[in-house]
């Protein structure tokens, strides 16, 4: 697959020809293969705006250098695999909006803890990780009508996107 054309592909490799940026859109259908977790040099994974179904594979948590995971505007279901994604020390961007995901991203849970801005440790000179962007479709249900919201709640998302059809294209911010 080449990175040419509207659908993307391998966008960048390092000097050793390891894939470091993969961007595929408007072409994929089916489930996200767990084998993506074997791309141990990957820094950017963009699979947004496809027709992907099923759950987010926990194996994505095995890609240690990854900084950006974009899975927005698919039909992914189930819960967000917080415990495996939390293991990625370099994760800065996680975009999940436009998917009918369920569950709750708790304020004291793994992903919200990655959102906490921690200062540099003077003893080790290590910068603590900070998940800068965590976006999802996390519009809560209104009253008894659950059709107006998703089953996903997020206590620390940087941005919650409204469902376009039901809520007049107005994004809700957290």
N, C-alpha and C positions, 0 to 999 in steps of 0.2 A: 504494500500500500504506500502510495506517495502522498506527500503533503500538498498536492496541487488540487485546484478545483474547489468547488463549493463545499464539499463534504469533509475537507481536512485530511488528516492522516498523521504520519510521523512528522513533527515540525522541527525537531532538533535532536542531534546526537552529540555525544561528547567526543573527545579525541580518540577514544578507544572504540568508537562506533556503538556505544550503548545508548539506547533510547532514553532521552531525558525530558522530552516534551511530546505528548500525544494529544491530538485534538481531532475528534471525529464528531460531526454533527450533520443532521438531516439525512443520515444514511442508515443508521443502525436500528434494528428491531431485535427483540428477544431479551435475554437476561445478561447482566454484566458478568463476564466470566471470572471466576475466582482466580484463574491463572494470571490475571493482571498483578496479583500480589508478588509474582516472581520478577517483575520489572524492578529490580533492586536499585536502579540508578535514576528512576523516574522522579522528576521534580514537579511536573505539571501534568495533570490528567483532566482533560476537558471532554466530557461526554454529554454535555447539555444539548437540549433541543433535538432529541432523537425519539424513538418509540420504544424505549427500554422499559421492561416490566420486571416484576419480582422484587427481591430484597437487595439491599446494599451488602455486598460480600464483606465479611469480617476480614478476609485476606488483604484488603486494602491497607489495613493496619500494619502489614509487614513491610510496606514501602517506606523505609526510614527517612530518606532524604526529601520526600515529597513535601512541597510547600502549598500546593493549590489543588483542591479536588472540586470540580464543578460538575454536578449531576443534575442541574436544574432543568425543569420543563420536560420531564419524561413521565412515566406512569409507575414509578417505583413505590412499593408498598412496604408495610411492616414497620418495625422500629429502627431507629438509627443505631448502628452498632457502636455506641459511645465508648465502651471499654476497649475495643480494638483501635478505634480512631485516636483515642487519647494516648496511645502508645507511640504516636508519631511525633517525635520531638521538634520537627521543623514545620508542622502544619500551621499555616497562617490564614488560609482562605478555605472555607467549606461552604459551598453554595448548593442548597437543596430545594429551593423554592419551586413551586409548580409540580409537586409530587404529592400524592395522597398518603403521606406517611402518618404513623400513629404514635402515641406515647407522649411522654413529657420529658423535656430536657430540664432537669432540676437545677436550681441555683447552686446547690452543693454537689452536683454531679460532675463527672469527669470533663465533659466539654465546657461547662460553665467555668470550671476551675482553670481551664486553659485560657479563658477570657480575662482572668484576673491579671492585671498589670503588675508584674513583680520586678523589682529593681535588681540591678547587677549585684551579685554576691561578691563582696570585697575580698573574701578569703580565696575564692577560686577563680575570680574574674569571669565567671560564667553568666551569660545573660539568660534569664529564665524565658521560656517560650510564652508567647502571647498569641492566641487565636484572634486575629484582627477582624475577620469577617466571618460571621456565622449567620447565614440567611436561610429562611424557610418560609413555607406557607403555613403560618401558625395563627390563623384567625380563629379565635375561640367561638364556639357556638353561642348564639344569642337566644336566651330563654330556653324553651323546649324545642326549638327548631334547630336540629343539628345539621340540617342541609346547608346552612349559611356559613358554617365553619368547618375546619378540619379537626381530626382527632389528635393532631399534634399540638402540644403546648410547649412554649419555649420561654424560660425565665431569663435568658441572657442573650437572645439573638440580637445581632446588631441591626437587623432589619427583618420585619415580618411583612410578607407580601399578601395582599388581599386576593381573594378569588376574583378574577376579572369579571366574570359574568354576573355574579350575585352582588358585588359591591362597587359597581360603577367605576372600575379602574382606579380606585383610590387606595394607595398603599397605606398600610398602618405601620407606624414606627413604634419600636419598643424603647 
